[in-house]
Amino acid sequence: MARGIRTAGLLAVATALVACGGGAGGAAAPSGVAAPPPPASTPASKPPSAVPGGGVRQVLAKLTVKEKVGQLFMPVVYGTTAATVSGENQARFGVNTPAKVVEKYHLGGVILFPQNIKTAAQVVGLTNGLQKASPKVPLIIATDQENGLVSRMSALVTPLPGASVVGATRDPALARAAARATGAELKALGVNLDFAPVADVNINPRNPVIGKRAFGDDPAKVSKMVAASVKGFHDAGVASTAKHFPGHGDTSVDSHTGLPVIKHTRQQWNTLDAPPFKAAIGAGVDAVMSAHIVMPKLDSSGDPATLSRTVLTGLLRERLGFDGVISTDALNMGGARTKYSDGEVAVRAVLAGADLLLMPQDFPKAYDAVLAAVKSGRISEARLDQSVTRLLKLRDRRGFLREAPVASAAEAARVLRSAEHRRLAARILRESR
């Protein structure tokens, strides 16, 4: 998915394409690529909850309704430190600094864009400062680092090839190694969720939004690469996201500005679009991102998948068996906003089955609408608790529910653009030819 951001009078369009994986088992590392280490999720002294869901239930019980609603939201904040005063924050949130935004709305997470990024030490300071602003529940700090076309952290991280180049190697072990390297660099900066890998099968050469962001046009190959990538992120201790469900690969309309309609039959969806998402789920993907697309043969309502209970709950939850976090694509995109107000879009996304509401166009209206829907009973408290529980479980699985991770500038300097990662990038380029 791509998301544009307006900064203090300038249109800083953060060339945003944020789009949102089983099957492939743990492939051995190829010769010349270090074998993945055991998952680096949590120090041994602070393991995930010994009793499944025990820590999650304890945290959930301590949250007020307003805090629970805040946990669903992940906006952009403006500034390069948690204390940066920005007119954008004041205009959008009614407070001046990123830290105050987190505190005011009890945010579950934030997403970083190039406007938040100058140096590695600065990003470490920013992420640590944001975590301090959320003492009750550690933040999910995310970015879109797909590599290639969508690389929010490109100023700092190793320039690893994008998915189409990795796909051209036809080697899942290289996909896993690339994701592990990317995840290690993100974790060193304090980022704990990547909106990657792309699980779309790009079969339309006129596709304006996916294209080279996909691993290819063969569902079997894409499935193996997606599953391997999910495991690579987990090797590094970072959460991963398969995107964009139910499949954005066969469209000639950009969902940032319009509402694509994909006329695949149910059988076509089963054989073409669904396999990479099944593979991601089989690999334990933490989140699946919805697409702002209409598939009339899957849901005749005309609503985009992001707002479709038939798609998100019926297909993704009930048919594919996914019980992780469902994230919307950015809610400021045109494809999500063609029929409903910004507040109604957020409410309908939750009712459809979404847990994480990404970048609403008008944040206060979206937050207030969801809170009002909970108070009125339109969104039941049980439904709200389901989403918050999934978001807490994501933290627990990746080892940062009990205590917020603290990034280190020295560790970032050691890991970012390391010789090992640069050699991996060169190898992928060689193997893709």
Secondary structure, DSSP 8 states (H G I E B T S, - for coil): ----EEETTEEE------------------TTS----S---S-TTS-S-SSTTHHHHHHHHT--HHHHHHHTEE-B--SSSTT---HHHHHHHSSSSHHHHHHHHT-SEEEE-GGG-S-HHHHHHHHHHHHHT-SSS--EEEE-EEETTEETTTTTS-----HHHHHHHT-HHHHHHHHHHHHHHHHHHT--EE---B------TT-SSSGGGSS-S-HHHHHHHHHHHHHHHHHTT-B-EEEEET--SS-SS-TTTS--B----HHHIIIIIHHHHHHHHHTT-SEEEE-S-B-TTT-TT---GGG-HIIIIIIIIIIT---SEEE-S-TTSGGGSSSS-HHHHHHHHHHHT--BEE--SSHHHHHHHHHHHHHHTSS-HHHHHHHHHHHHHHHHHTT-SSS-----HHHHHHHTT-HHHHHHHHHHHHHT-
